[in-house]
Amino acid sequence: MSIAALRETRILTGRSMRHVMRSPDRIITTAITPVAMMLLFTYVFGSALGTGAPGPYINYLLPGILVITIASGVAYTSYRLFLDLRDGLVQRLRAMPISRSSVLWSHVATSLAANLLSLALVLGVAVAMGFRSSASVASWIAVLGLLCLVTLCLTWIAVLAGLSAKSVDGASAFSYPLIFLPFISSAFVPTAAMPGPVAWFAQHQPITAIADSLRALLSQDPVGSELWAALAWLAGITLLAWALAARIYRGKTTS
């Protein structure tokens, strides 16, 4: 990406962020569902769910909740992109001497910033509920980096959905499978506690590798092959979603 494209992306990102900050309820709304799940599973189901992990259940639960927070937040990216296409903003920008890719990257950058705010809110509630971590500064940086990669990955899926949607409802409906996928993973209970076929799927889907990696980093445990599996999943899905989104976007902006 050229210097000019970076500058254009920054300007368009500033526009999107002003919209977000004028409606902070969107960030709060994004955090409501994960916080409600965290309260429900910690105080209602937590004592009945045997994880075998040391410490309070909230320590085991939080990584999956953070992933659900991101999955909830990226729906707004798809929604905003769909509105820009429907209302003709993208077409108006075509008449200006700016990089076409800056439009998509501005939505991606806005998603990253807004989701980090939502994640901070959820993490604050988790600390109030008793979450504690022995992670070092380096481990926290690794956690932040991994969460940013998850956000980037899911955001490009959201961009793909926003470009392909035919209605406002369709633009955000794609996030529902992303929100519920952690339920069939190690996010809430170890996969060993699940029936055979379900356990196999849970063990080999990306959310398990991501949740296990975050959990190991937060508890200062050794991070094994789960982290490499998580990075491989994230890289592969991001590249595929980016390539498909770029192809669809080119078709929409050249027709």
C-alpha positions in Angstrom: 0.0 0.0 0.0 1.4 3.4 -1.0 1.9 6.4 1.2 -1.0 8.1 -0.5 -3.3 5.1 0.1 -2.3 5.0 3.8 -3.2 8.7 4.1 -6.5 8.1 2.4 -7.2 5.1 4.7 -6.4 7.2 7.7 -8.8 10.0 6.6 -11.6 7.5 5.9 -10.9 5.7 9.2 -11.3 9.0 11.0 -14.7 9.5 9.4 -15.8 6.0 10.5 -14.5 6.5 14.0 -16.4 9.7 14.4 -19.6 7.8 13.6 -18.6 5.2 16.2 -17.8 7.7 18.9 -21.0 9.6 18.3 -22.9 6.4 19.0 -21.0 4.8 21.9 -24.0 2.6 22.6 -22.8 0.4 19.7 -19.7 -0.5 21.7 -21.8 -1.1 24.8 -24.3 -3.1 22.9 -21.5 -5.3 21.5 -20.3 -6.0 25.0 -23.8 -6.7 26.5 -24.2 -10.2 25.1 -20.7 -11.5 26.0 -21.0 -9.9 29.5 -24.4 -11.6 30.0 -23.0 -14.9 28.9 -20.1 -14.4 31.3 -22.4 -13.7 34.2 -24.7 -16.6 33.3 -22.0 -19.2 32.9 -19.9 -18.0 35.9 -22.7 -17.6 38.5 -25.3 -20.1 37.3 -23.5 -22.9 35.4 -20.0 -22.5 36.6 -20.2 -24.8 39.6 -21.7 -27.5 37.5 -19.2 -27.4 34.7 -16.1 -29.4 35.6 -13.1 -28.1 33.7 -10.4 -29.6 35.9 -8.5 -26.3 35.6 -7.1 -24.6 38.7 -8.6 -21.3 39.8 -12.0 -19.8 39.4 -14.2 -20.7 36.4 -14.0 -17.2 35.1 -10.3 -17.7 34.4 -11.2 -20.7 32.1 -14.2 -18.9 30.5 -12.7 -15.5 29.6 -10.8 -16.4 26.4 -13.9 -17.8 24.8 -15.9 -14.7 25.9 -13.3 -12.4 24.3 -13.7 -14.3 21.0 -17.5 -13.9 21.2 -17.1 -10.2 21.9 -15.1 -9.8 18.6 -17.7 -11.9 16.7 -20.4 -9.6 18.0 -18.5 -6.5 17.2 -17.6 -7.2 13.5 -21.3 -7.3 12.6 -21.3 -3.5 12.7 -18.5 -3.5 10.1 -20.6 -5.5 7.7 -23.6 -3.2 8.5 -21.7 0.0 7.9 -20.1 -1.2 4.7 -23.5 -2.3 3.3 -24.9 1.1 4.1 -22.0 2.8 2.3 -22.6 0.7 -0.8 -26.4 1.1 -0.7 -26.4 4.9 -0.1 -23.9 5.5 -2.9 -20.9 6.7 -0.8 -18.6 4.2 -2.4 -19.8 5.3 -5.9 -19.1 8.9 -5.0 -15.6 8.1 -3.8 -14.9 6.4 -7.2 -15.1 9.9 -8.7 -12.3 11.1 -6.5 -8.6 10.4 -7.0 -8.2 8.0 -4.1 -7.2 4.3 -3.8 -10.1 1.9 -4.0 -8.6 -0.3 -1.4 -8.6 2.5 1.2 -12.4 2.2 1.5 -12.2 -1.4 2.7 -9.1 -0.9 4.8 -10.8 2.0 6.6 -13.6 -0.3 7.7 -11.1 -2.8 8.8 -9.1 -0.3 10.9 -12.3 1.1 12.4 -13.4 -2.5 13.4 -10.0 -3.1 15.0 -10.3 0.1 17.1 -13.9 -0.3 18.1 -13.4 -4.0 19.1 -10.5 -3.2 21.2 -12.7 -0.8 23.2 -15.3 -3.5 23.6 -12.7 -6.0 24.7 -11.4 -3.6 27.3 -14.9 -3.2 28.6 -15.5 -7.0 28.9 -12.1 -7.5 30.5 -12.9 -4.8 33.1 -16.2 -6.7 34.0 -14.2 -10.0 34.2 -11.7 -8.4 36.6 -14.7 -7.2 38.7 -16.1 -10.8 38.7 -12.8 -12.2 40.0 -10.6 -12.8 37.0 -7.0 -12.8 37.8 -3.9 -13.5 35.7 -0.3 -14.3 36.4 0.7 -13.4 32.9 3.9 -11.4 32.3 4.0 -8.2 30.3 5.3 -10.2 27.3 2.4 -12.7 27.6 -0.2 -9.8 27.7 1.4 -8.3 24.6 1.0 -11.8 23.0 -2.6 -11.9 24.1 -3.3 -8.5 22.6 -1.6 -9.5 19.4 -3.6 -12.7 19.1 -6.8 -10.8 19.8 -5.9 -8.3 17.0 -5.3 -11.1 14.6 -8.7 -12.7 15.5 -10.3 -9.3 15.0 -8.6 -8.8 11.6 -9.7 -12.3 10.5 -13.3 -12.0 11.5 -13.4 -8.4 10.1 -12.5 -9.6 6.7 -15.3 -12.1 6.9 -17.6 -9.3 7.9 -16.4 -7.2 4.9 -17.1 -10.2 2.6 -20.6 -10.4 4.1 -21.2 -6.7 3.7 -20.2 -6.7 0.1 -22.4 -9.8 -0.7 -25.5 -8.9 1.4 -28.8 -8.0 -0.3 -30.4 -6.4 2.8 -29.5 -4.8 6.1 -30.5 -7.9 8.0 -28.4 -10.1 5.8 -25.4 -7.9 6.3 -25.3 -8.6 10.0 -26.9 -12.1 10.2 -23.6 -13.8 9.2 -22.2 -13.1 12.7 -24.7 -15.5 14.4 -22.7 -18.7 13.4 -19.5 -16.9 14.5 -21.0 -16.2 17.9 -22.3 -19.7 18.5 -19.2 -21.5 17.1 -17.4 -21.2 20.5 -20.1 -23.3 22.1 -18.8 -26.3 20.2 -15.2 -25.7 21.2 -13.1 -25.7 24.4 -14.3 -22.2 25.2 -16.7 -23.3 27.9 -15.6 -26.9 28.8 -12.8 -29.2 27.7 -13.4 -31.0 24.5 -12.7 -34.3 26.3 -16.1 -33.9 28.1 -18.0 -34.0 24.8 -19.4 -37.0 22.9 -17.1 -38.5 20.3 -18.1 -36.8 17.0 -18.7 -33.5 18.7 -15.4 -33.7 20.5 -13.6 -34.4 17.2 -15.1 -31.4 15.6 -14.5 -29.2 18.6 -10.9 -30.3 18.8 -10.2 -29.5 15.2 -12.0 -26.2 14.7 -10.1 -22.9 15.0 -11.9 -21.5 18.1 -10.5 -24.3 20.2 -6.9 -23.5 19.2 -7.5 -19.8 19.8 -9.1 -20.2 23.2 -6.5 -22.7 24.4 -3.7 -20.4 23.3 -5.2 -17.3 25.0 -5.9 -19.4 28.2 -2.3 -20.7 28.2 -0.9 -17.2 27.8 -3.1 -15.7 30.5 -2.2 -18.4 33.0 1.5 -18.3 32.1 1.4 -21.9 31.0 3.6 -23.3 28.2 2.0 -22.6 24.8 2.4 -25.6 22.6 1.2 -26.5 19.1 -2.2 -24.8 19.8 -0.7 -21.4 19.1 0.8 -22.5 15.8 -2.6 -24.1 14.8 -4.4 -20.8 15.8 -2.0 -18.7 13.7 -2.3 -21.1 10.7 -6.2 -21.0 10.9 -6.2 -17.2 11.2 -3.7 -16.6 8.4 -5.5 -19.0 6.0 -9.0 -17.6 6.7 -7.9 -14.0 6.6 -6.2 -14.5 3.2 -9.1 -16.3 1.7 -11.7 -13.8 3.0 -9.5 -10.9 1.8 -9.1 -12.3 -1.6 -12.8 -13.0 -2.1 -13.7 -9.6 -0.7 -11.2 -7.8 -3.0 -12.6 -9.7 -6.0 -16.2 -8.8 -5.2 -15.3 -5.2 -4.4 -13.5 -4.8 -7.8 -16.6 -6.2 -9.5 -18.9 -3.7 -7.7 -16.7 -0.7 -8.3 -16.0 -1.3 -12.0 -19.5 -2.2 -13.1 
